[in-house]
Each structure stands twice: as C-alpha cells, then as structure tokens.
C-alpha cells in the first residue's frame, strides 16, 4: 500500500479533495487531521417573497411582446 501526504492551505478545498478521494474505488482510507466541515454562513436577512408582487401590474407584457423584443429578426 502506498501513502501520499498533501498540504493544502484552504480548508474548503481540502474538504472537496477529501470528498473526491473518497469517491474513488481504489482509495482505501482518507484521513485528514483537524479538518471541520466548512459551513456557509446563514442568511440573517429575512427576504419578503411578496415584496416584488406588483412590479409588472401596470405594464402590458404578453408572450408575443417578450418574443419580439428578445428575437427581433425572427418575427
């Protein structure tokens, strides 16, 4: 059995490499000292889903008008 030692600066990339190596069928064991799973910070700002509800209410938007503005040469 062969052993390889790799030093990685970024913990997120080390975790990604660990995940990749575990997916290989010929890798027997992957161990990393002092590595915690990186977590994304939680979104602390509450977003109101219906805040933009009336944006298109006073505009005359149809499927044909969208198509003609998106592809003017095809119409």
C-alpha positions as CSV (number, residue, x, y, z in Angstrom):
1,X,0.0,0.0,0.0
2,X,1.3,3.5,-0.9
3,X,0.8,6.6,1.1
4,X,0.7,10.2,-0.1
5,X,0.9,13.4,2.0
6,X,-0.5,16.6,0.7
7,X,-0.5,20.0,2.4
8,X,-3.4,22.3,1.5
9,X,-3.9,25.9,2.7
10,X,-7.6,26.3,2.1
11,X,-9.9,24.1,4.3
12,X,-12.8,24.2,1.9
13,X,-10.6,22.9,-0.9
14,X,-9.2,20.2,1.4
15,X,-12.7,19.1,2.2
16,X,-13.5,19.0,-1.5
17,X,-10.4,16.9,-2.2
18,X,-11.3,14.6,0.6
19,X,-14.8,14.1,-0.8
20,X,-13.4,13.4,-4.2
21,X,-10.8,10.9,-3.0
22,X,-13.5,9.0,-1.0
23,X,-15.5,8.6,-4.2
24,X,-12.6,6.7,-5.9
25,X,-12.9,2.9,-5.6
26,X,-9.1,2.3,-5.4
27,X,-8.6,4.6,-2.4
28,X,-8.8,2.6,0.8
29,X,-8.7,5.3,3.5
30,X,-8.8,9.1,3.6
31,X,-8.0,10.8,6.9
32,X,-7.4,14.5,7.5
33,X,-6.2,15.8,10.8
34,X,-8.0,18.8,12.3
35,X,-10.5,19.3,9.5
36,X,-14.0,20.5,10.2
37,X,-16.7,20.6,7.5
38,X,-16.9,24.1,6.2
39,X,-20.3,25.7,6.6
40,X,-21.8,28.6,4.8
41,X,-22.9,31.5,7.0
42,X,-26.6,31.6,7.5
43,X,-28.6,34.3,5.8
44,X,-29.6,36.6,8.6
45,X,-31.6,39.0,6.5
46,X,-35.2,37.9,6.0
47,X,-36.4,38.3,2.5
48,X,-40.0,39.1,1.8
49,X,-41.1,36.9,-1.0
50,X,-44.1,39.1,-1.9
51,X,-42.2,42.4,-1.8
52,X,-42.0,42.4,-5.6
53,X,-45.5,41.2,-6.2
54,X,-46.8,44.3,-8.0
55,X,-43.8,45.2,-10.2
56,X,-45.5,44.1,-13.5
57,X,-49.0,45.1,-12.7
58,X,-49.2,48.3,-14.8
59,X,-47.3,47.0,-17.8
60,X,-48.7,45.4,-20.8
61,X,-46.5,42.3,-21.1
62,X,-47.5,39.5,-23.3
63,X,-45.7,36.4,-24.6
64,X,-45.6,37.9,-28.1
65,X,-44.2,41.2,-26.9
66,X,-41.4,39.4,-25.0
67,X,-40.6,37.2,-28.0
68,X,-40.5,40.2,-30.4
69,X,-38.1,42.1,-28.1
70,X,-35.9,39.1,-27.5
71,X,-35.7,37.9,-31.1
72,X,-36.5,40.9,-33.3
73,X,-35.2,39.2,-36.5
74,X,-37.3,36.1,-36.2
75,X,-40.7,37.8,-36.0
